[in-house]
Amino acid sequence: MAPLQLVSPAFEDGEPIPREYGYTERNVNPPLEIGSVPDDADSLALVVDDPDAVEPAGKVWDHWVVCSIDPATETIPEGWDASEAVEGENDYGDHGYGGPNPPDREHRYRFRLYALAEPVGLDDGSTKDELLNAIEQHVVDEAQLEGTYAP
């Protein structure tokens, strides 16, 4: 079977994320397309973060933490209402998506999708660290899409 896939019709891997998805713009998630979910996946989890924020913010900045996504999901639409899933807390202190907002220069944003063999069992408002700890032994496949965003 092909590896898990994550792409966006809004931007290519490694290319700029359109301005409208930024925190100070429309602040809605870009559309995402999911493919080749393993048959043994019980759920999906998605983490969006900014590894280049370590210099200005002192840590990797978490923009979106979502788990308990139905493994039959093929599309996450722009501005997705994740009420059927569980959304964690981002580093803006909000639940849900918080768009790119680099303070200093162009940053990379990682959209990491995990196919999980077992349900996670986390509550709304959980952190990325709590999610990553909970899924550590249950990841059956993963995919990454990366985009850039400049101030």
C-alpha positions as CSV (number, residue, x, y, z in Angstrom):
1,M,0.0,0.0,0.0
2,A,1.1,3.5,-0.7
3,P,2.3,5.7,2.2
4,L,0.0,8.1,3.9
5,Q,-0.4,11.3,1.9
6,L,-1.1,14.9,2.9
7,V,-1.4,17.6,0.3
8,S,-3.1,21.0,-0.1
9,P,-4.7,22.4,-3.2
10,A,-3.8,25.9,-1.8
11,F,0.0,25.4,-1.9
12,E,2.7,22.9,-2.9
13,D,5.0,21.2,-0.4
14,G,7.8,23.7,0.5
15,E,6.0,26.6,-1.2
16,P,4.5,29.8,0.4
17,I,1.1,29.4,2.2
18,P,-1.3,32.0,0.7
19,R,-1.6,35.2,2.8
20,E,-5.3,34.6,3.6
21,Y,-4.5,31.7,5.9
22,G,-2.4,33.9,8.2
23,Y,-3.3,34.8,11.8
24,T,-3.8,38.5,11.0
25,E,-5.6,37.8,7.8
26,R,-8.7,35.4,7.5
27,N,-7.1,33.0,10.0
28,V,-8.7,29.9,8.6
29,N,-7.0,26.6,7.9
30,P,-6.0,25.9,4.3
31,P,-7.8,23.0,2.6
32,L,-6.0,19.6,3.0
33,E,-6.4,16.4,1.1
34,I,-5.6,13.0,2.7
35,G,-4.8,9.8,0.8
36,S,-3.7,6.2,1.4
37,V,-4.8,6.0,5.0
38,P,-3.8,2.5,6.2
39,D,-6.6,0.0,6.6
40,D,-5.6,-0.6,10.3
41,A,-5.9,3.1,11.2
42,D,-8.5,3.7,13.9
43,S,-8.2,7.5,13.8
44,L,-6.0,10.4,12.5
45,A,-4.3,13.3,14.3
46,L,-3.0,16.5,12.8
47,V,-0.4,18.9,14.2
48,V,0.6,22.2,12.6
49,D,3.6,23.9,14.1
50,D,6.4,26.4,13.4
51,P,9.9,25.0,14.1
52,D,11.5,28.4,13.1
53,A,9.8,30.1,16.1
54,V,12.5,28.9,18.5
55,E,14.6,32.0,17.9
56,P,11.9,34.7,18.5
57,A,9.5,32.7,20.8
58,G,11.9,30.4,22.6
59,K,10.1,27.3,21.4
60,V,8.4,25.5,18.5
61,W,5.1,27.4,18.1
62,D,2.0,25.2,18.0
63,H,-0.7,26.4,15.5
64,W,-3.2,23.6,15.4
65,V,-3.6,20.3,17.3
66,V,-6.4,18.0,16.2
67,C,-7.1,14.3,17.1
68,S,-9.8,11.8,16.8
69,I,-10.3,12.6,13.1
70,D,-12.3,9.8,11.3
71,P,-9.8,7.7,9.2
72,A,-12.3,7.8,6.3
73,T,-11.7,11.6,6.0
74,E,-10.3,12.5,2.6
75,T,-10.6,16.2,2.7
76,I,-10.3,18.8,5.5
77,P,-12.0,21.9,3.9
78,E,-10.8,25.5,4.3
79,G,-12.1,26.9,7.5
80,W,-12.9,23.4,8.8
81,D,-15.4,23.0,11.6
82,A,-13.7,20.2,13.6
83,S,-16.7,19.5,15.8
84,E,-16.5,15.8,14.9
85,A,-12.9,15.7,16.1
86,V,-11.1,16.9,19.2
87,E,-9.2,20.2,18.9
88,G,-6.4,21.0,21.3
89,E,-5.0,24.4,22.4
90,N,-2.6,26.3,20.2
91,D,0.1,28.6,21.5
92,Y,-2.1,31.7,21.0
93,G,-4.2,30.3,23.9
94,D,-7.1,29.4,21.7
95,H,-8.7,26.1,20.7
96,G,-8.5,25.3,17.0
97,Y,-6.5,26.7,14.2
98,G,-4.2,29.8,14.6
99,G,-2.6,30.8,11.4
100,P,1.0,31.7,10.6
101,N,2.3,35.0,12.1
102,P,6.1,35.1,12.0
103,P,7.4,38.2,13.8
104,D,10.8,38.4,12.2
105,R,11.3,36.6,8.8
106,E,10.0,33.8,6.7
107,H,9.2,30.7,8.7
108,R,8.4,27.0,7.8
109,Y,5.1,25.5,8.9
110,R,4.8,21.8,9.3
111,F,1.5,20.1,8.8
112,R,2.0,16.6,10.2
113,L,-0.6,13.9,9.8
114,Y,-0.6,10.7,11.9
115,A,-2.5,7.5,11.2
116,L,-3.2,5.8,14.6
117,A,-3.9,2.2,15.5
118,E,-5.9,3.1,18.6
119,P,-8.1,6.0,19.7
120,V,-6.3,8.8,21.5
121,G,-8.9,9.6,24.2
122,L,-7.8,13.3,24.8
123,D,-10.1,16.1,25.6
124,D,-10.6,19.5,23.9
125,G,-7.8,21.8,24.9
126,S,-5.1,19.2,25.1
127,T,-1.6,20.3,24.1
128,K,0.6,19.1,21.3
129,D,2.9,17.5,23.9
130,E,0.0,15.6,25.5
131,L,-1.1,14.4,22.0
132,L,2.4,13.3,21.0
133,N,2.9,11.4,24.3
134,A,-0.5,9.7,23.8
135,I,0.1,8.5,20.3
136,E,3.8,7.6,20.7
137,Q,3.2,3.8,20.6
138,H,0.2,3.9,18.2
139,V,1.4,5.6,15.0
140,V,1.0,3.2,12.0
141,D,2.0,5.9,9.4
142,E,2.6,9.6,9.1
143,A,2.9,12.3,6.4
144,Q,4.1,15.8,6.4
145,L,3.3,18.9,4.2
146,E,5.4,22.0,4.7
147,G,4.7,25.5,3.7
148,T,6.4,28.9,4.3
149,Y,5.0,32.2,5.4
150,A,6.7,35.6,5.6
151,P,5.7,38.7,7.6
